[in-house]
Amino acid sequence: MVAPVHTREGGSALSRSASRRSRGEVLFRYASTAAGISLLAIMAAIAVFLVIEAIPALQANKGSFFTTLTWEPNGSQSFGIAALAFGTVISATLALIMAVPVAVGVALFISHYAPRRLAGVLGYVIDLLAAVPSVVYGLWGVVFLVPFMQGPSEFLNEYLGFIPLFGGDIVAGRSMLTASLVLAVMILPIIAAISREVFLQAPRMHEEAALALGATRWEVIKMAVLPFGRPGVVSAAMLGLGRAMGETIAVALIFPATFGISFEILTPQGNSIAANIANGFGEATPIGRGALIASGLVLFVITLLVNMVARLIVARRKEFSGAAA
């Protein structure tokens, strides 16, 4: 039998170590709880501030805030969020549709196909692209993408114009499609980086078991990697969607800043809540600033709803992801 080791202060070393560990766990629990409560308090304070600042403008509004398409808070004091919310949701959704398949493919290539050295270099490049300021993407879109998209837009309108998305009498490079492409390029590195880390955490035993049963590499990915990483990919996509919906400078440089609802993504029209705030805040009257803050409150609510939906999707998929194995 091993005799217990006593410390200089008395008592066994094991009991004192356990006591220190217990105190550390208690302190960490209180600190993490305080951090969570602080975050909720900050979000609540932001919401209260937005509501208080928006009330005077909403009371002075001569139109319907949720259905009016025009935005004239500085003049006739008639404004509505309908066109801005539509442009925000449509542009972010199109960007997500274009970015997610490419990002998942890049993540799978880095994690399961590329040689180790090449995977390290590509991973570094992806992380670097995720850190590029959004104004750089916006300038790239204005200088290169807007003139470049004139030809493809005319091609799509001529041969696929029977589809409502590609219809329209006037086609321009500065359109909803171009803004969505800029947003897609912007959020692609974020989604790819997070998805790569999730795929690398897939249980190695599952992959080896599939290989032992004669599965090909793609079948291993389909049966063992993608089911495990699906919640992570959904979370990454929702994070990218949140950034796309809240992006300001890049889309402000691309959007034609019109107010209307149309599913024709090749025509020179479109706007978003964030871009409208960036373009109009400097010259806004007190009522105009209140209207812009009210639109920011709508964007705040939309972002919260998107995050809640993402949490529900992840929670439903988690028990089938294989994470518990």
HELIX and SHEET records of a PDB file:
HELIX    1   1 ALA A   13  ALA A   60  1                                  48    
HELIX    2   2 ALA A   82  LEU A  108  1                                  27    
HELIX    3   3 PHE A  109  TYR A  113  3                                   5    
HELIX    4   4 ARG A  116  ALA A  130  1                                  15    
HELIX    5   5 SER A  134  TRP A  140  1                                   7    
HELIX    6   6 GLY A  141  LEU A  145  3                                   5    
HELIX    7   7 VAL A  146  PHE A  148  1                                   3    
HELIX    8   8 GLN A  150  TYR A  159  1                                  10    
HELIX    9   9 PRO A  164  PHE A  166  5                                   3    
HELIX   10  10 MET A  176  LEU A  200  1                                  25    
HELIX   11  11 ARG A  204  ALA A  212  1                                   9    
HELIX   12  12 ARG A  217  VAL A  220  1                                   4    
HELIX   13  13 ILE A  221  VAL A  225  3                                   5    
HELIX   14  14 LEU A  226  GLY A  246  1                                  21    
HELIX   15  15 ILE A  249  ILE A  254  1                                   6    
HELIX   16  16 ILE A  273  GLY A  280  1                                   8    
HELIX   17  17 PRO A  286  LYS A  318  1                                  33    
SHEET    1   A 2 TRP A  71  GLU A  72  0                                        
SHEET    2   A 2 SER A  78  PHE A  79 -1                                        
END                                                                             
